[in-house]
Amino acid sequence: MRELAGTRANHLIDPSLHIWGWEIPVYLFLGGIVAGMMIISGFFLFQGRYRETRSCSTTLPFLSMVLLSLGMVALFLDLEYKVHVWRMYATFQPSSPMSWGSWILVLVYPALFLNMLVRQPEWIRARVPLFEQWSARLHEHPAGMKAVGVANMVLGGMLGVYTGILLSAFGARPLWNSSVLGLLFLVSGLSTAAAFVHIIARDRSERELLAKSDNAFLVVELFVMGLFLIGLVTSTDVHQQAAKLLLSGPYAPVFWVFVIGLGIVIPLVLQSLAVSHRVRHSAVPPLMVIAGGLILRFVIVSAGQVSHWTRAAGLE
């Protein structure tokens, strides 16, 4: 009997479920920020800002490919059967968010590459002369370049929404089971992307434009966050208990302090003072926004795995 009791909860004997670790929140965060950067760079391309040498539109496509690749590495590390990853591209399942996401990612890379061809950073152009030739051919078709900008904005929006739909499709997790989650992650991706581009932008007018845009995104993010929570607390008992994990439960301190306070409200106040020229522009508020966006993914993913139906039904 003693020997039997000592073997319980042994992963070699008892079946166990894999819990998502740090890889998934990091992937969702990087996917969201890349989605926002694609929308911003696509908008700049559509406006013709690539003609300005100091515009950040020349570096955003390359940085987006690097960040998205890092996110894909994080996702790959989470896979249990890594050698079977090719099977995702052997079929297309319209009812599967993961299948949609896999094929969206396939389209994102060519769109980013075409965007990068419009105008590359000097150090890339010096090392790969062929890019300059392709860029010259692309410049012969202004309508084609605008189409590349539109494609980046559309695919960026699809990528940003997908990062939230990937979770909301799990009906067994009440916290994730919300149609607003895709919109929340999209707006959060836009705010973190605007904050990131605000830091690296060299042109003063672009910095001010991105700071104002980020303020608008943060206001919308607060509104969508409110809709997300209201949708939970006005739904079934199990959804209300899921909402309590964030509102007053074990995740509440991190959610209210780091996501809402330090990640949205305080940066919004500081950047509002900066764009009204009451204080100087600083990298601190954008860094707070970026950190808040990352912590939001960790909180949502972790709390969502804690929430489930059996607890509310009293089956535990």
N, C-alpha and C positions, 0 to 999 in steps of 0.2 A: 504493500500500500504506500509506503514511504517512497519507494522507487517510482511508482506511478505518479504521485503528486509532484515529484521533482522534475518530471518531463513535460508538464503542461506548459503551454505557450512556447513550446520549442518550435522554431520555424522549420525544422527538419521533419517534424511529426505533424503538427497542426497546420492546416491551411491558413494562409494569411493574405491580406490584400496589400498591394503596393500603395504607399501614401506618396502623393506628390511632394517633392522636396523643393530646394531652391531653384532647380532648373526651370520649372514651369513659370513661376513669377518673373524670373529674369527674361525668359523668352517672350512672355506677354508684354513686359515693359519695353524691351528692345523692338519688338514688332510694332508696338504702339507709337514709339518715338520716331521710328522709320516711316510709319504711315503719315504722321504729322509732317515730317521733313519732305516727303514726297508731295504732299499737298502744297506746302510752302514753295518748294523749288519749282513745281509745276506751274504755280501761279506766277512766280517771278519770270519763268520762261515765257509764259503766255503774254506777260506784260512787256517782254523785250529787255529785261534787266541784264541779260547775258552780255549786252554790249558794253556795260560798265565794268571796268577792270577791277574795281574794288568790291563788286557785288559778291555776296556769299553764294550766289547761285552756281558759281563755278566749282565750289568744293562740296556742296550738299549731296549731289548724286554719288560721288565716290565715298563720302563718309557714310551715306545710307547703306551702300553695299557692304561696307566693312561691318557696321553695326548689325545689319540683318544677318550676315554670315555668322557673327558671334552668337546671335540669338538661335540660329539653326544648330550651332554646335551644342548649345545648352539643351535644346530639344532632343538632339541626337543622344546626348548623355543620359537622358531620362528613359529612352526606349529600352525595353526589356530584351527584344530580339532585334539587335541592330542590323544584322545581315539581311533582314526582311524589309528594310525601309523602302526598297525599290517597288514592293508590292502596292504601295500607295499610288503609284503612277501606272499601274497595270490596268486600272479601271477608274471609272468616275461614278460616284454614288450621289445623285442629286439630294438625297435626304440626309447625307452625312456632312456635318460642319467640318470635320477633319478632311474629308475629301475635297470640299470646296477650298479650304485653306491651303492644302497641298498644291492645287492647281493655280490658285491665286499667286502663291509664291513663285511658281514657274514663270508666270507672266510679269511679275514685279522686276525680276533681274534684267530682262531685255529692255523694259521701259526705263529703268535707271541707267542702263548702259547707253541707250540712245540720248538720254538727257545729259549724260557726261560728255558725249561726243560734241554737243553744241559748243561747249567751251571748257577745256580742261585746265586744271592748275598748271602753272609753268613747269613744275618739276615732273609732272606726268608727261607733258608735251615734249619735254627735252629727252625723255627716256624712250618714248614710244612715238617715233615720227609718223607712223602709219595712222595714228589717231588724228593728226592734223589734216591728213589727206581726206579721211572720211568726214571730218568736221567741215571741210571746205565744200564737199559734195552736199552735205546736209544744209548748209547755208544757202545753197542755190534754190532751196524750196522753202520759203518763209511759212507757207501754209502747213508744210510738213512739220516744221519746228513747233508751231502752235498746237498741232495735233499731238506731238510728243508731250507738250505741257498738259494738255487735257487728259491724255492717257495716264500721266503720272498722278494727276489729281483724282481721277476716277479710281484707279487701282489703289492709291493711298487710302481713299475712303473705304474701299472694300476691305483692305488689310486691317484698318483700324477697327471697323465694326466686327470683323471676324474674330479678333482677339477676345471680344466679349461674348459673342455668340458661341464660341468654343466652350465656354463655361455654362452659359444659360441653357444649352441643350441637355445638360445633365438634370433631368427632372427629379432624380433621387436626392439631390442636394437643394433644399428649399432656399437657401441664401442666394444661390446662383440662378434659381428658376424665375428670372425676371426678364421681360422683353426690353427693359431699359438698360440692361448691362452692356449691350453692344454700343449704344449711344454714349454711355458713360465712359467706356474705354476709348472710344474715338475722340471725344472732347478732351479727355485726360492726355491722350497721345498728342493732340494738337497743342495743348498748353505746355507740355514738357518739351515738345519740338521747338515751339516758339521761344521758350526760355533758353534752350541749348543754342539755337541760332543767334539769339540776342547776345550770348556770350562771345561767340566766334566772329560776329559780324564786324567788319572793319569800317564800313560806311556809316556815318553818323545818322543819316536819314533812315537807313534800314534798321539801325538799332532802335530808334524811336518808334518806327512803324511796328517792329516786332514786340516792343514793350507794350504799346497800346493794344496790339492784337492779343498778346498774352493776357492782359487785363480782361479783355472781352471773353476770352476762352475760360478764364478762371471764374468769372461771373456765371457763365453758362454751365460750367462744371458744378458749381454750387447748386444751381437750379436743378440740374439732372440728378445730382446726388440726393437732393430732397425728394425728387420724384421716385427714385429708387427705394428710399427708405419708407416713404408714404405708401408705396405699392405693397411693401412687405407688411407694415403694421396694420393696414386695412384689409388684409387678406385672411387666410385661414389661421388657425391657432399655431400650426407648425411654422408658418412663415413669420408670424409675430415673434415666436421664440427664436427664430433665426435672426430676426432684426435685433433682438435684445443682445445678441452676441456682440454687436457693434455699438449699440446705444448705451447699454449699462452692464454688459457682461465682461468676460475676461479680455476681450479685444477692444473694449471701449477706450481705455487710456491711450493706447497707440493710435486708434482711429481719430479721436478728438484732438489729441495734442499734435501728433506728427502729420496726419493726413489733412485734417480740416484746418487746424490752427497754423502750424508751421509750414504746411504744404500749400495752402490756398489763401487763407484770410490775411496773414501777415505779409506775404509777398505781394498780394493785391494792394494792400495799403501802401507799402513802400514803393511799388512801381507806379502807383497813381500819383504819389508825391513827386516821383522822378519825372514822369511825362509832363507834369504841370510845372516843372523846373523849380520846385521848392527844395529838392535835394538832388545830389548828383546821382547819375546812373551808376549802379554797382553790380558786381557779379553775384552778390550775396542773395538777393531775392530770386534770380533765376535758378541758382543752385538749390535753394530751398524748394522751388517748384519741382525740379527734377527729382530730388530726394523724396518729396511727397508722392510723386507719381509712382516711384519704385515701391515705396512702403505700401501704397494703396493696393498694388498687385499682391504683395505678400499677405496683407491682411485679408483681402477677399478670398484668395486661394486657401489660406490656412483656416479661416473661419468657415468657409464653405464646406470643407471636409469634416469639420466638427458637426455642422448642422445635418440632421437627418430626420426621417419621419418616425422612427420607432420611439424616439425620446418623447415626442409630443403625444404619441398614442399610448404611452405608459407601458411599453413592451419591454423596457429594460429593467 
